[in-house]
Amino acid sequence: MNKKMRLLAVPALAISAVAMAGSPAMAADATYSSTLGQLSGTTGSGTITVDVKGDKAQVNLQVSGLAQTFMDAPYPHVQHIHGGAKGQCPTVADDANGDGILSTTDGAASYGGIQTTLTTSGATTPAEGLNLELGGQGGSYTIEREITLDAATKASLEAGTAVVVVHGLDPATVTGTAEAFNAPSDLEPSLPLGATSPALCGTLVASQMGAMPNGGADTGVATETGSNTGMIALGGGLVLAAAAGGTYMVRRRVANNA
């Protein structure tokens, strides 16, 4: 199935880059890397390197173990470099309403707004933040491409406040309830909260090597485990997006507890 998904507008709170005084100096060439930690019960994992030379960056993002399919098609996962805030990943203490799901808004104070969207092709601006067609597809994927960095992203990398966030939780493993998972998203109310909430997160740290550090970087995120044994709402599925009058749903089988 190859139905075209519409480009979703991301609210200004989620996508606007933090304003900076003056024009920041271009950061020195460096390699930044992170091993991504888990949020809200995801079982996935990921690593990323960003090799910066001038205003260009060679990005290598490797993700595995995330939610895989919806309607027999790959589950789309969007990912971004956030910045301009604390340069940290959120913790369970940031779950404002205690629903078991760290929403994008819950994490904003820790990692800031979107500065660069890590798309599979094409534009990488914040405006592409919820463009599902340009997201990673399926539970395991690689994004390897050269992109142009804007001044705000480069300044966050240099300051150590650039954070990579991969979105899209699995309803079968999320720590929140089915009701919380299927509540309206804080970014796009037509989508479920779980579909747009962070699954993986890690702060990009400068290194002198061109490969991932042994043992991984400290993401500041504790590995979480959990399961959702309740019936997934909306007919046992997750509404992801409407396209051409149709409805996409993630259907995940949840094992019964013994």
Beta strands, then each sheet from edge to edge (+ up, - down):
strand 1: 30-38
strand 2: 45-53
strand 3: 56-64
strand 4: 69-70
strand 5: 73-74
strand 6: 76-77
strand 7: 79-83
strand 8: 113-117
strand 9: 136-137
strand 10: 141-148
strand 11: 163-167
strand 12: 198-203
strand 13: 205-207
strand 14: 238-243
strand 15: 246-250
sheet 1: 8+ 7- 11+ 12- 1+ 2- 3+ 10-
sheet 2: 8+ 7- 11+ 12- 1+ 13-
sheet 3: 4+ 5-
sheet 4: 6+ 9-
sheet 5: 14+ 15-
end
